[in-house]
Amino acid sequence: MRTSIATVSLSGSLTEKLTAASRAGFDGVEIFENDLLASPLTPEEIRARCADLGLSIDLYQPMRDIEALPEEEFARVLRRARHKFELMGRLGADTVLVCSSVSPHALDDDALAAEQLSRLAGLAEDHGIRVAYEALAWGRHISTYDHAWQVVKSAGHRALGTCLDSFHILSRGSDPKGIEDIPGEKIFFLQLADAPLLAMDVLQWSRHYRCFPGQGGFDVAGLVRHVLRAGYDGPLSLEVFNDVFRQSEAGPTAVDARRSLLTLQETVGLAAPPAPAPPTGIAFAELVTPDAAPVSAVLGALGFTRTARHRGKPVDLWQHGDARVLVNTGPAERRDGTRLAAVGLESPDPAGAARRAEALLAPVLPRRRAPGDAALEAVAAPDGTELFFCATGRPGLPDWRADFEDVAHPSHDGEPRRVDHLSLTQPWHQFDEAALFHRAVLGLRPQESVDVADPYGLLRSRAVSTDDGAVRIVLTVGPAPTDDTAHAQHIALATDDVVAAARRYRAAGGTPLPIPANYYDDLAARFEFADGELETYRELGILYDRDAYGTFRHCYTHTVGRVFFELVQRDGGYRGYGAANAPVRLAAQHAVRGFTGG
């Protein structure tokens, strides 16, 4: 189906919005009236600009406070409408959105509403225009889609139909199944938006917290299925009011929007991009650093060994069992410090995973590849992290380890480890985009978003993972766009005995993150421990959590640049990430940073 986006969903001037929509691959746009009024272009110039960009103008919106008015008020409405219809003729738009009235002058009279909407539709038809009537969730007398449809049906005018808006329908808890009773030809337009599930005034909810389908808590796909069964064949159009999107660059937001519609179309059976091939593990995590010594010291204390060196690049492979960390000193600048720049994802079908990523608009990254280097596919996540699709040690497929030469090294100390999870901090304006990207492109399942108390604000976090937990990634966004602490990333390493691992780390010269004594006093009040157990945790800086499935013990290293490590022990099927302990960890990291000046 054709796709469209309302210009109100993007930031910038009208010209910037149209360009971004076209480059993202949209077929059309809804022109929001305020964007037109603020544009220096004439309606004819806007029409020509859209044509040059390959965009149709699918809707002009909104016209407000139209129906069920005293006659003298409605006469003024018709005068206003005549001017707008003439404007739409110059613009080349043939459908106008009319929202149910919120005017204090509107009467609770469905017959009058139908009669006046019919007269409006007659005037519109004279100008070659259709009227799509929409129920606002906060409409004064008409606030549900089925009520709006009954008024349209009663009016009985061929130029009058209904506009269905997923936010207005789902935010009120209306059952969308009744949409199937509306003839498809009378559904003139469909507007789509998702939203997080919030308990707040619906108008404020709508104006500030809408998001693209797949980024919130509404069953937008279920609603679209009902609309399709009704016989609707118009565009799928996004109308999203969101404070973050209004401040973000129009280009990336438009790509995010388009990806959401591609994913939605796949979900409802309208499109078939390459099938998802969820990753089966973490092949490696790549750290970029201007100075390998500090991070090498931490890795050594954690039991990692430098096992190989890249043949043509300044990249070392450090390994401990199935946990592999690449230390790259090539592209880093000193001001950037150490950062987690790339992740290798074990894939059952690396080429297929790359094709799906490209189909869902993930930027494919060019690679400087020397003759003989493994042919790896890589794409960029929204935060810029490079994602490589790997097949480690599988016959017939390129193995990234073939690019490395073994170096002499001692045997591993302690139990083999693997990566339990990665934590990637997102730019403040791309958190929802990142969650959708990892779900749609990589096939990871998102968990509920949680808020964590940082000493300087709230940190938002959302985990995405495979069903079996083989790949877990925690996406976080800091308390403020300018907060440097929001850039911390970490690699969590799974261990069967975190106490023994923590002791080895300290004995090897590692510096654990110091945890306040007050935390352990609180643990003693909340849980019962075996004799000496809590004292051991206090000594080693180990934190503790418990859920309905099991227990979680974990501790942290000090931070090198923007990266720190975590040792974790999951017992009994624990499913979380120790979120209850995050405020303590964050406060401790702030304290260390303030003390050391680092």
C-alpha positions in Angstrom: 0.0 0.0 0.0 1.0 3.6 -0.5 2.6 5.3 2.5 2.2 8.9 3.7 3.3 11.1 6.6 1.9 14.3 8.1 4.3 17.2 8.0 3.6 17.9 11.7 5.4 14.6 12.4 8.8 16.1 11.3 10.8 19.1 12.4 12.1 22.0 10.3 10.6 24.1 7.5 8.0 22.7 5.1 10.7 22.4 2.4 12.9 20.4 4.8 10.0 18.2 5.8 9.0 17.4 2.2 12.6 16.6 1.3 13.0 14.3 4.2 9.8 12.4 3.5 10.8 11.9 -0.1 14.3 10.7 0.7 12.9 8.2 3.2 10.7 6.7 0.5 7.2 8.0 1.4 4.7 8.2 -1.5 2.8 11.2 -0.1 2.3 13.7 2.7 -0.5 15.3 4.7 0.0 19.1 4.7 -0.5 20.4 8.2 -2.0 23.9 7.9 0.5 25.6 10.2 3.3 24.4 8.0 1.7 25.9 5.0 1.0 29.2 6.7 4.6 29.5 7.9 6.0 28.7 4.4 7.3 31.5 2.1 6.3 29.3 -0.9 2.9 29.8 -2.6 0.5 26.9 -2.7 1.4 26.5 -6.4 5.1 26.3 -5.5 4.5 23.8 -2.8 2.5 21.7 -5.3 5.3 21.8 -7.8 7.9 21.0 -5.1 5.9 17.9 -4.1 5.6 16.8 -7.7 9.4 17.2 -8.2 10.0 15.1 -5.1 7.6 12.4 -6.3 5.1 13.1 -3.4 1.4 13.3 -3.7 -0.6 15.6 -1.3 -3.0 13.1 0.2 -4.6 15.3 2.8 -4.9 18.9 3.9 -5.6 19.3 7.6 -7.2 20.2 9.9 -10.5 22.1 9.7 -11.8 22.4 13.3 -15.1 23.3 15.0 -17.4 22.7 12.0 -20.5 20.9 12.9 -23.6 21.2 15.2 -23.3 25.0 15.5 -26.0 27.7 15.6 -26.9 28.8 12.1 -25.1 32.1 12.3 -21.9 30.4 13.5 -22.2 27.8 10.7 -22.5 30.5 8.1 -19.1 31.8 9.1 -17.8 28.2 8.9 -19.0 27.9 5.3 -17.3 31.2 4.4 -14.0 29.9 6.0 -14.4 26.5 4.2 -14.9 28.2 0.8 -11.5 29.9 1.2 -9.8 26.7 2.3 -11.3 24.7 -0.6 -10.0 27.3 -3.1 -6.6 27.1 -1.4 -6.7 23.3 -1.7 -7.4 23.6 -5.4 -4.2 25.7 -5.8 -2.3 23.1 -3.7 -3.6 20.1 -5.6 -5.1 18.4 -2.5 -8.5 16.7 -2.9 -9.2 15.5 0.7 -9.6 17.6 3.8 -9.6 16.4 7.4 -12.5 17.8 9.6 -12.1 17.1 13.3 -15.1 16.7 15.6 -15.9 19.9 17.3 -14.6 21.0 20.7 -16.3 24.4 20.4 -18.3 25.5 23.5 -21.0 26.6 21.0 -21.4 23.1 19.6 -24.8 21.5 20.3 -25.4 17.9 21.3 -27.5 17.3 18.3 -26.4 14.5 15.9 -29.1 15.4 13.3 -27.9 18.9 13.2 -24.2 17.7 12.9 -25.2 15.4 10.0 -27.1 18.1 8.2 -24.3 20.7 8.5 -21.6 18.2 7.5 -23.7 17.3 4.4 -23.9 21.0 3.5 -20.1 21.3 4.0 -19.6 18.2 1.8 -21.8 19.7 -0.9 -19.6 22.8 -1.0 -16.5 20.7 -1.0 -17.8 18.6 -3.9 -18.2 21.7 -5.9 -14.5 22.2 -5.6 -13.6 18.6 -6.3 -12.8 17.8 -2.7 -13.8 15.1 -0.2 -14.4 15.6 3.5 -12.9 13.1 5.9 -14.6 13.4 9.3 -12.6 12.3 12.4 -13.7 11.8 16.0 -11.2 13.5 18.3 -10.8 11.5 21.5 -11.6 14.7 23.4 -14.4 15.9 21.1 -17.1 17.9 22.9 -20.0 15.6 21.8 -18.5 13.2 19.3 -15.4 11.4 20.6 -15.5 7.9 19.2 -15.1 6.5 15.7 -18.4 4.6 15.7 -20.3 7.8 16.8 -18.6 9.7 14.0 -19.5 7.0 11.5 -23.1 7.1 12.5 -23.2 10.9 11.8 -21.5 10.4 8.5 -23.9 7.6 7.6 -26.8 9.7 8.5 -25.6 12.7 6.5 -25.5 10.4 3.4 -23.4 12.5 1.2 -21.0 10.9 -1.4 -18.3 13.5 -0.7 -18.4 12.9 3.1 -16.6 9.9 4.7 -14.7 9.2 7.8 -11.1 9.4 8.8 -9.9 6.7 11.3 -7.1 7.6 13.6 -5.5 4.8 15.7 -4.5 7.1 18.5 -8.0 8.5 19.0 -9.5 5.0 18.8 -7.1 3.1 21.0 -6.4 5.8 23.6 -10.1 5.6 24.5 -10.1 1.9 24.7 -12.6 1.6 21.9 -13.0 -1.8 20.3 -11.7 -1.5 16.7 -13.5 -4.6 15.5 -16.5 -2.4 14.6 -14.5 -0.8 11.9 -15.2 -3.8 9.8 -18.9 -2.7 9.6 -17.9 0.6 7.8 -17.9 0.2 4.0 -14.3 0.5 2.8 -15.2 3.2 0.3 -16.5 5.4 3.1 -13.2 5.3 5.0 -11.6 8.2 3.3 -8.3 8.2 5.2 -6.4 6.3 7.8 -4.0 8.0 10.2 -1.6 5.9 12.4 0.2 6.6 15.6 1.3 4.6 18.6 1.9 5.8 22.1 3.2 4.5 25.4 0.5 3.4 27.9 0.1 6.4 30.2 -2.5 7.5 32.7 -3.0 11.1 31.8 -5.3 13.6 30.1 -5.8 12.3 26.6 -5.3 15.7 25.0 -1.8 16.1 26.6 -1.1 12.5 25.8 -1.9 13.1 22.2 0.0 16.3 21.8 3.3 15.2 23.4 3.7 11.4 23.5 2.6 9.9 20.3 5.2 7.8 18.5 5.5 5.7 15.4 3.8 2.2 15.2 5.8 -0.4 17.1 7.4 2.1 19.5 4.5 2.3 22.0 2.0 0.0 23.7 -1.0 0.1 21.3 -2.1 -2.7 19.0 -1.8 -0.6 15.9 -1.4 -3.7 13.7 -4.6 -5.2 15.0 -6.5 -2.0 14.2 -5.0 -1.9 10.7 -6.2 -5.5 10.1 -9.7 -4.4 10.9 -9.4 -1.5 8.5 -8.2 -3.7 5.7 -11.0 -6.2 6.2 -13.4 -3.3 5.8 -12.0 -2.8 2.3 -9.9 0.3 2.8 -7.4 0.8 0.0 -6.0 4.3 0.7 -2.6 5.2 2.1 -1.2 4.2 5.5 -0.4 7.6 6.9 1.5 8.6 10.0 0.3 11.6 12.1 2.6 11.8 15.2 2.8 14.7 17.7 5.9 14.2 19.7 8.1 16.7 21.5 11.3 14.8 20.8 10.6 14.4 17.0 9.9 18.2 16.9 13.5 18.8 18.0 15.3 16.1 16.0 16.6 16.2 12.5 13.9 15.6 9.9 15.9 13.2 7.8 16.6 10.5 10.5 13.1 10.9 11.9 11.6 10.3 8.5 13.7 7.1 8.0 12.5 5.9 11.5 8.9 6.7 10.5 9.2 4.8 7.2 10.9 1.8 8.9 7.9 1.7 11.3 5.5 1.4 8.4 7.6 -1.2 6.6 7.5 -3.3 9.8 3.8 -2.7 10.3 3.1 -3.8 6.7 5.1 -6.9 7.3 3.1 -7.6 10.5 -0.3 -7.3 8.8 0.8 -9.2 5.6 1.0 -6.3 3.2 4.8 -6.6 2.6 7.4 -9.4 2.7 10.9 -8.1 3.3 13.6 -10.8 3.8 12.6 -12.9 6.8 14.2 -12.0 10.2 17.2 -14.1 11.2 17.6 -13.3 14.9 21.2 -13.5 16.2 22.3 -16.5 18.2 25.0 -15.0 20.2 27.6 -12.3 20.6 30.7 -13.0 18.5 32.7 -10.0 19.8 32.5 -6.5 21.2 34.9 -4.0 19.7 36.4 -1.2 21.8 38.0 1.7 20.1 40.6 3.5 22.3 43.5 5.9 21.8 45.5 4.1 24.5 45.2 0.3 24.8 47.0 0.1 28.1 44.2 0.9 30.6 41.6 -1.3 28.9 44.1 -4.1 28.5 44.9 -3.9 32.2 41.2 -4.3 33.0 40.8 -7.2 30.6 43.8 -8.9 32.0 42.5 -8.6 35.5 39.2 -10.1 34.4 41.1 -13.2 33.1 41.1 -12.3 29.4 44.2 -13.1 27.3 45.5 -11.4 24.2 45.3 -14.2 21.7 45.6 -12.7 18.3 46.5 -9.6 16.3 44.8 -8.4 13.1 46.9 -8.8 10.0 46.6 -5.3 8.7 45.0 -3.1 11.4 46.0 -2.1 15.0 43.4 -4.4 16.5 44.0 -7.0 19.2 41.7 -9.9 20.0 41.3 -10.6 23.8 39.5 -13.8 24.7 38.2 -15.6 27.7 36.2 -18.7 26.7 33.4 -17.5 24.3 33.8 -13.9 25.4 35.8 -11.9 22.9 36.8 -8.3 23.0 38.6 -6.5 20.1 40.8 -3.5 21.2 41.2 -1.2 18.3 43.7 1.7 18.5 43.3 2.8 14.9 40.5 5.4 14.5 40.2 6.7 18.1 40.9 10.3 19.1 42.1 11.0 22.6 39.2 13.3 23.4 36.7 10.4 22.7 38.4 8.0 25.2 37.5 4.4 25.1 34.1 3.5 23.6 32.2 0.5 22.5 32.1 1.0 18.7 31.0 -2.3 17.2 29.3 -5.6 18.0 29.7 -8.9 16.1 26.4 -10.8 16.1 26.4 -14.5 15.4 23.8 -15.0 12.7 22.3 -18.2 11.2 22.3 -16.4 7.9 24.6 -13.4 7.7 23.8 -12.5 4.1 20.1 -12.8 4.8 20.4 -10.7 7.9 22.2 -8.0 5.9 19.5 -8.1 3.2 16.8 -7.6 5.8 18.7 -4.8 7.5 19.1 -3.0 4.1 15.4 -3.5 3.2 14.4 -1.9 6.5 16.6 1.1 5.8 19.6 0.4 8.0 22.6 2.1 6.5 25.0 -0.4 5.0 28.6 0.4 6.0 31.4 0.3 3.5 34.4 -1.5 4.7 38.1 -1.0 3.9 39.0 -4.6 3.1 42.4 -5.9 2.2 42.8 -8.8 -0.1 42.1 -12.0 1.8 40.0 -10.2 4.6 36.8 -12.0 5.6 33.8 -10.6 3.7 31.6 -9.4 6.6 28.4 -7.4 6.2 27.9 -4.5 8.5 25.2 -2.0 9.1 24.9 1.0 11.5 22.4 1.1 14.4 20.7 4.5 15.1 23.4 5.4 17.6 26.2 4.7 15.1 27.3 1.4 16.6 28.5 -0.9 13.8 26.7 -4.3 13.7 28.6 -7.1 12.0 26.7 -10.3 11.0 29.1 -13.2 11.7 29.5 -16.9 11.4 32.2 -17.9 13.8 33.7 -21.3 13.0 31.0 -22.5 10.6 32.3 -24.3 7.5 31.5 -22.7 4.2 31.0 -19.2 5.7 33.5 -16.3 6.1 35.0 -16.4 9.6 36.1 -13.0 10.9 38.8 -14.7 13.0 40.7 -15.6 9.8 41.7 -11.9 9.6 43.8 -12.4 12.8 47.1 -14.1 13.5 47.6 -16.0 16.7 50.1 -14.6 19.2 51.8 -16.5 22.0 49.7 -16.4 25.1 49.2 -18.2 28.5 46.2 -20.4 29.1 43.0 -18.9 30.5 42.7 -18.3 34.2 39.4 -19.4 35.7 36.1 -20.6 34.2 35.3 -19.8 30.6 33.0 -16.9 30.2 30.6 -15.5 27.6 28.9 -12.1 27.1 25.7 -12.0 29.2 24.6 -8.7 27.8 25.7 -5.3 26.4 24.5 -1.9 27.5 24.4 0.8 24.8 23.6 4.4 25.6 21.5 6.1 23.0 21.4 9.7 21.9 18.5 11.2 23.8 16.3 11.7 20.7 16.8 8.2 19.3 15.7 5.9 22.2 12.4 4.9 20.7 14.0 4.6 17.2 16.7 2.3 18.7 14.1 0.0 20.3 12.2 -0.3 17.0 15.4 -0.9 15.0 16.6 -3.7 17.2 13.2 -5.4 17.1 12.5 -4.9 13.4 15.9 -5.3 11.9 17.5 -7.8 14.3 14.4 -9.7 15.4 15.0 -9.0 19.1 12.1 -8.9 21.5 11.7 -5.7 23.5 10.8 -5.7 27.2 9.0 -3.0 29.0 10.7 0.3 29.4 11.8 1.2 33.0 13.0 4.4 34.6 16.0 4.4 36.8 16.9 7.1 39.3 20.3 8.7 38.5 21.6 11.3 41.0 21.0 14.0 38.4 17.7 12.9 36.8 15.9 9.9 35.5 17.6 7.4 33.2 15.3 5.5 30.8 16.2 1.9 30.0 14.7 -0.8 27.7 16.1 -4.3 27.1 15.8 -6.2 23.8 16.8 -9.9 23.6 16.3 -13.2 21.8 13.7 -15.5 23.4 16.4 -17.8 24.8 18.5 -14.9 26.2 21.5 -15.8 24.0 21.6 -12.1 22.9 20.7 -9.4 25.4 21.1 -5.7 24.7 20.1 -3.0 27.1 19.3 0.4 25.5 19.5 3.4 27.8 19.2 7.1 27.5 20.6 9.6 30.0 18.8 12.1 32.2 19.5 15.1 29.9 20.8 15.6 26.3 24.0 17.4 27.6 24.8 15.0 30.4 28.2 13.4 29.8 27.4 10.5 32.2 24.8 9.4 29.7 27.6 8.1 27.4 28.6 5.1 29.7 28.5 1.7 28.0 29.2 -1.6 29.5 29.9 -5.3 28.7 28.4 -7.8 31.2 30.3 -11.1 31.4 28.5 -14.3 32.6 30.1 -16.4 35.3 29.0 -19.3 37.3 30.6 -18.0 40.5 30.7 -14.3 40.8 32.4 -14.4 44.2 35.3 -16.4 42.9 35.5 -14.2 39.8 35.5 -11.0 41.9 38.3 -12.3 44.1 40.4 -13.2 41.1 39.8 -9.8 39.6 40.9 -8.0 42.8 43.9 -10.4 43.2 45.0 -9.5 39.7 45.1 -5.8 40.5 41.6 -4.9 39.3 39.8 -2.0 40.9 36.1 -2.8 41.7 33.5 -0.1 41.9 33.1 0.7 45.6 29.5 0.3 46.9 28.3 2.3 49.9 27.8 0.4 53.2 24.2 1.7 53.4 23.3 -0.5 50.5 24.3 -3.7 52.4 22.4 -2.5 55.5 19.3 -2.3 53.3 20.0 -5.8 51.8 20.1 -7.2 55.3 16.6 -5.8 55.9 15.2 -7.0 52.6 16.6 -10.5 52.3 17.9 -13.3 54.5 21.4 -14.6 53.7 23.6 -17.5 54.9 26.1 -16.7 57.6 29.0 -14.6 56.2 27.3 -14.3 52.8 26.4 -10.6 53.1 29.8 -9.8 54.5 31.4 -11.3 51.4 29.3 -9.2 49.1 30.2 -6.1 51.1 33.9 -6.9 50.9 33.8 -7.5 47.1 31.3 -4.9 46.1 28.8 -7.5 44.9 25.1 -6.4 44.5 22.2 -8.7 44.8 18.7 -8.9 43.3 15.9 -11.4 43.1 12.8 -11.9 40.9 10.1 -14.5 40.6 12.5 -16.8 38.6 15.8 -16.7 40.4 18.6 -14.6 41.8 21.2 -12.2 40.4 24.6 -11.3 41.8 26.8 -8.8 40.0 29.7 -6.4 40.4 31.4 -3.7 38.4 34.9 -2.7 37.4 36.0 0.9 37.3 35.3 2.9 34.1 37.8 3.3 31.3 36.8 6.2 29.1 33.2 5.4 28.5 33.3 1.7 29.1 33.1 -0.5 32.2 32.6 -4.2 32.7 30.2 -6.2 34.9 30.5 -9.7 36.2 27.1 -11.4 36.5 25.8 -14.6 38.0 22.2 -15.7 37.0 20.7 -18.5 39.1 17.3 -20.2 38.7 16.3 -18.4 35.5 16.5 -14.8 36.7 15.3 -12.7 33.7 16.3 -9.1 34.6 19.4 -7.0 34.7 19.6 -5.8 38.3 17.6 -2.6 37.6 16.8 -2.2 41.3 20.5 -1.8 41.9 21.1 0.7 39.1 20.6 3.8 41.2 23.3 2.6 43.6 25.7 1.8 40.8 25.1 5.2 39.1 25.6 7.1 42.3 28.8 5.2 43.0 30.1 5.9 39.5 29.3 9.6 39.9 31.2 9.6 43.2 34.3 7.9 41.8 34.2 10.2 38.8 34.0 13.3 41.0 36.8 12.0 43.3 39.2 11.1 40.6 38.4 14.0 38.3 38.0 11.4 35.5 
